Amino acid sequence: MITLTEQAALKVKEMLQDTDDPEQQYLRIGVQLGGCSGLSYSMGFDPDKKDTDLELQQHGVKILVDKESLPHLKGTVIDYKEALMGGGFSIDNPNAIAACGCGASFRTATEAGKPEDC
């Protein structure tokens, strides 16, 4: 399961207002190959649910996760923090055994033998 904190959900709802037809949009969360640690996070809005997607709803936000990404994201908590220079989402992934300095890419135990390019 992936957890979207209440603060993150408020920010997502705010961002949804800038999309076409916000009521029809899902927050799609996933991982893809790439980044200097092996995998990188992806997060964005998507109006289309696929048969292979897991659908969640938290704090009024509809979330989609593709089944290939789910094992890499199980137990992940997504939060949003306000800061002096703006703010941003933070991802706490218990499956990550290594992460790039920027925090955008990570490696799990299944990718432990792959080289890092950072």
C-alpha positions in Angstrom: 0.0 0.0 0.0 1.1 3.6 -0.7 0.2 6.3 1.7 -0.5 9.9 0.7 -0.4 12.2 3.7 -3.2 14.7 4.3 -0.8 17.6 3.5 0.3 15.9 0.2 -3.4 15.3 -0.7 -4.2 19.0 -0.1 -1.4 20.0 -2.5 -2.5 17.5 -5.1 -6.1 18.8 -4.9 -4.8 22.3 -5.3 -2.7 21.3 -8.4 -5.7 19.4 -9.8 -7.6 22.7 -10.1 -5.1 23.7 -12.9 -6.0 20.6 -15.0 -8.7 20.1 -17.5 -11.7 18.3 -15.8 -10.1 17.8 -12.4 -12.9 15.4 -11.3 -11.8 12.9 -14.0 -8.1 13.0 -13.2 -6.2 10.4 -11.2 -2.8 10.9 -9.5 -0.6 8.3 -11.2 2.4 7.1 -9.1 5.0 4.8 -10.5 8.6 4.0 -11.1 10.6 3.7 -14.3 14.0 2.5 -15.2 16.5 5.4 -15.2 18.3 7.8 -12.9 21.7 7.3 -11.5 20.5 4.8 -8.9 18.6 2.5 -11.2 14.9 3.5 -10.8 13.2 6.9 -10.7 9.9 8.0 -9.4 7.1 9.2 -11.6 4.1 11.2 -10.5 1.5 13.0 -12.5 -2.1 13.3 -13.5 -3.8 10.8 -15.8 -7.5 10.6 -16.8 -7.2 7.0 -18.0 -7.3 3.9 -15.8 -5.8 0.8 -17.3 -6.8 -2.8 -16.5 -3.4 -3.4 -14.9 -3.7 -0.4 -12.5 -4.4 -0.7 -8.8 -6.8 2.1 -7.8 -6.6 3.7 -4.3 -8.4 6.7 -2.8 -6.9 8.7 0.1 -8.0 12.0 1.5 -10.3 12.4 -1.6 -7.5 11.9 -4.1 -7.9 9.1 -6.6 -4.6 7.3 -7.1 -3.4 4.8 -9.7 -0.3 2.6 -9.5 0.7 0.2 -12.3 1.2 -3.4 -11.1 4.9 -3.4 -12.2 5.6 -0.4 -9.9 3.7 -1.7 -6.9 6.5 -4.0 -5.5 9.0 -1.1 -5.6 6.5 1.2 -3.9 4.9 -1.0 -1.2 4.9 0.9 2.1 5.9 4.2 0.5 4.7 7.4 2.2 4.4 10.6 0.1 4.3 13.8 1.9 4.4 17.5 1.0 6.4 20.1 3.0 6.2 23.9 2.6 9.6 25.6 2.7 11.0 29.1 2.4 11.9 28.6 -1.3 8.6 26.9 -2.2 8.1 23.4 -1.1 7.9 20.0 -2.5 6.9 16.4 -2.2 9.0 13.9 -0.3 9.0 10.2 -0.8 9.8 7.8 2.0 10.3 4.4 0.4 11.2 1.6 2.8 12.2 -0.6 -0.2 15.0 1.8 -1.2 18.4 0.6 -0.1 20.3 3.4 -1.9 19.3 6.8 -3.3 20.8 9.4 -5.5 21.8 12.7 -3.8 18.9 14.5 -5.4 16.4 11.9 -4.1 14.8 11.4 -7.5 16.2 8.0 -8.1 16.7 4.9 -6.0 17.7 1.3 -5.9 15.9 -1.6 -4.2 17.5 -4.9 -3.1 16.6 -6.5 -6.4 18.8 -3.9 -8.2 21.6 -4.1 -5.6 24.2 -5.4 -8.0 23.7 -2.7 -10.6 26.3 0.1 -10.8 25.7 3.7 -9.8 26.6 6.5 -12.1 26.4 9.4 -9.7 
